[in-house]
């Protein structure tokens, strides 16, 4: 039995869970998320808990058991609290700015990069070198953060680039001068 999959998910009082056949919809104060369950996985709502169970011990169902439990848990957290990722721009002249709904990045190229975020994602730029990405869908928040980071990944010699707030960039020693 999956250690993650067998744990029940607690539902708070302001969250509503509805299930019809293979679709599960979770509605909370921040929004609404839905998930389609595939494979032989049963999801049941009992009282103020969501239980995820598998019908048999096939390898595919064992893999999906913990996955669906984690996805449902993230959906419950998302509609109540939401998710945020913070990015930092490191480098001389590197800056971000928000113009309307577009994020403008100047990260050392000859042209600025214009990024249009998805509709469910909120982007804030409290300082020119800080970007905060927030939303109710954990996967989408992570995907947008990874996409923005991919425009200029941190390099190991000077540490310049776009990095996550808690990311540690391992630095390399440069070439030594030969005399």
C-alpha positions as CSV (number, residue, x, y, z in Angstrom):
1,X,0.0,0.0,0.0
2,X,1.3,3.4,-0.8
3,X,2.3,5.4,2.2
4,X,1.2,8.7,0.6
5,X,-1.9,7.3,-1.1
6,X,-3.5,5.8,2.0
7,X,-3.5,9.0,4.0
8,X,-6.9,10.8,4.0
9,X,-7.1,14.4,2.8
10,X,-8.8,16.7,5.3
11,X,-11.4,19.0,3.8
12,X,-11.9,22.4,5.4
13,X,-15.4,23.7,6.1
14,X,-15.4,26.3,3.3
15,X,-14.3,23.8,0.6
16,X,-16.9,21.8,-1.4
17,X,-16.0,18.6,-3.2
18,X,-18.2,17.1,-5.8
19,X,-17.6,13.8,-7.7
20,X,-19.4,12.4,-10.8
21,X,-18.0,9.2,-12.3
22,X,-14.3,10.0,-13.0
23,X,-14.4,13.8,-12.5
24,X,-13.7,15.5,-9.2
25,X,-14.3,19.2,-8.7
26,X,-13.1,21.2,-5.7
27,X,-14.5,24.6,-5.0
28,X,-13.1,27.0,-2.4
29,X,-12.8,30.7,-1.5
30,X,-10.0,31.3,-4.1
31,X,-11.5,29.4,-7.0
32,X,-12.4,26.1,-8.6
33,X,-10.2,23.2,-9.8
34,X,-11.2,19.9,-11.4
35,X,-9.4,16.6,-12.1
36,X,-10.2,13.6,-14.2
37,X,-9.2,10.2,-12.6
38,X,-7.9,7.5,-14.9
39,X,-7.0,3.9,-14.2
40,X,-8.5,1.8,-11.5
41,X,-8.4,4.3,-8.7
42,X,-11.5,5.0,-6.5
43,X,-11.9,8.4,-4.9
44,X,-14.6,8.7,-2.2
45,X,-15.7,11.6,0.0
46,X,-16.7,10.6,3.5
47,X,-17.6,13.4,5.9
48,X,-14.8,15.9,5.9
49,X,-12.2,13.6,4.3
50,X,-11.2,12.5,0.8
51,X,-10.0,8.9,0.5
52,X,-8.1,7.5,-2.4
53,X,-8.0,3.7,-2.9
54,X,-6.8,1.5,-5.7
55,X,-8.8,-1.6,-6.9
56,X,-5.8,-3.9,-7.4
57,X,-2.0,-4.0,-7.1
58,X,-1.0,-3.6,-10.7
59,X,2.2,-1.6,-11.2
60,X,0.4,1.2,-13.0
61,X,-2.3,1.5,-10.3
62,X,0.4,1.6,-7.5
63,X,2.0,4.5,-9.3
64,X,-1.2,6.4,-9.8
65,X,-2.4,5.9,-6.2
66,X,0.1,8.3,-4.5
67,X,0.0,10.6,-7.5
68,X,-3.7,11.3,-7.4
69,X,-3.7,11.7,-3.6
70,X,-1.0,14.3,-4.0
71,X,-2.8,16.1,-6.8
72,X,-6.0,16.2,-4.8
73,X,-4.2,17.5,-1.7
74,X,-2.6,20.3,-3.8
75,X,-6.0,21.1,-5.2
76,X,-7.5,21.5,-1.7
77,X,-4.5,23.7,-0.6
78,X,-4.8,25.7,-3.8
79,X,-8.4,26.7,-3.5
80,X,-7.9,27.7,0.2
81,X,-4.4,29.2,0.4
82,X,-3.0,29.3,-3.1
83,X,0.6,28.7,-4.2
84,X,3.5,31.2,-4.8
85,X,6.9,31.0,-6.3
86,X,9.5,33.8,-6.0
87,X,12.2,34.4,-8.7
88,X,15.2,36.7,-8.4
89,X,17.1,38.4,-11.2
90,X,20.9,38.5,-10.5
91,X,23.1,40.5,-12.8
92,X,24.0,44.1,-13.7
93,X,21.1,45.7,-15.7
94,X,18.8,42.7,-15.2
95,X,15.4,43.9,-14.4
96,X,11.7,43.0,-14.7
97,X,8.7,45.2,-15.1
98,X,5.0,44.7,-15.4
99,X,3.2,46.6,-18.3
100,X,-0.5,45.9,-18.2
101,X,-0.7,42.1,-18.2
102,X,2.7,41.6,-19.8
103,X,6.0,40.9,-18.0
104,X,8.9,42.6,-19.6
105,X,12.3,41.0,-18.9
106,X,15.7,42.7,-19.6
107,X,18.2,39.9,-18.9
108,X,21.3,40.7,-21.0
109,X,20.0,40.1,-24.5
110,X,19.8,42.8,-27.3
111,X,16.1,42.9,-26.9
112,X,13.6,42.7,-24.0
113,X,11.7,39.5,-23.5
114,X,7.9,39.9,-23.4
115,X,6.0,37.2,-21.4
116,X,2.2,36.9,-21.4
117,X,1.1,34.8,-18.4
118,X,-1.9,32.5,-18.5
119,X,-5.2,33.9,-17.2
120,X,-5.2,31.9,-13.9
121,X,-1.7,33.2,-12.9
122,X,-1.0,36.5,-11.0
123,X,2.5,38.0,-11.5
124,X,3.8,40.8,-9.2
125,X,7.0,42.7,-9.5
126,X,7.6,44.4,-6.0
127,X,11.2,45.3,-7.0
128,X,13.0,45.4,-10.4
129,X,14.9,42.2,-9.5
130,X,12.1,40.2,-7.9
131,X,9.2,38.4,-9.5
132,X,6.4,36.8,-7.5
133,X,4.2,34.2,-9.3
134,X,0.9,33.1,-7.6
135,X,-2.1,31.1,-8.4
136,X,-4.4,28.2,-7.2
137,X,-3.0,25.5,-9.5
138,X,0.4,24.3,-8.2
139,X,1.4,22.7,-11.5
140,X,0.7,25.9,-13.5
141,X,2.5,28.1,-11.0
142,X,5.6,25.8,-11.2
143,X,5.3,25.7,-15.0
144,X,5.2,29.5,-15.4
145,X,8.1,29.9,-13.0
146,X,10.2,27.4,-14.9
147,X,9.4,29.1,-18.2
148,X,10.4,32.5,-16.9
149,X,13.6,31.0,-15.4
150,X,14.4,29.3,-18.7
151,X,14.9,32.7,-20.4
152,X,18.2,33.1,-18.6
153,X,19.2,30.2,-16.3
154,X,21.8,31.1,-13.6
155,X,25.4,30.5,-14.8
156,X,28.0,29.0,-12.5
157,X,30.9,31.5,-12.9
158,X,29.3,34.8,-11.9
159,X,25.9,33.6,-10.8
160,X,24.0,35.8,-13.2
161,X,20.6,34.8,-14.4
162,X,17.1,34.2,-13.1
163,X,17.0,31.9,-10.1
164,X,14.4,30.6,-7.6
165,X,14.4,32.4,-4.3
166,X,15.7,29.4,-2.4
167,X,18.0,28.1,-5.2
168,X,21.7,27.7,-4.4
169,X,23.9,28.3,-7.5
170,X,27.1,26.3,-7.2
171,X,29.9,28.6,-8.3
172,X,33.0,27.4,-10.3
173,X,36.4,28.9,-10.2
174,X,37.3,30.8,-13.3
175,X,40.5,30.3,-15.4
176,X,43.7,31.3,-13.7
177,X,46.0,33.6,-15.5
178,X,49.1,31.9,-16.9
179,X,52.4,33.9,-16.5
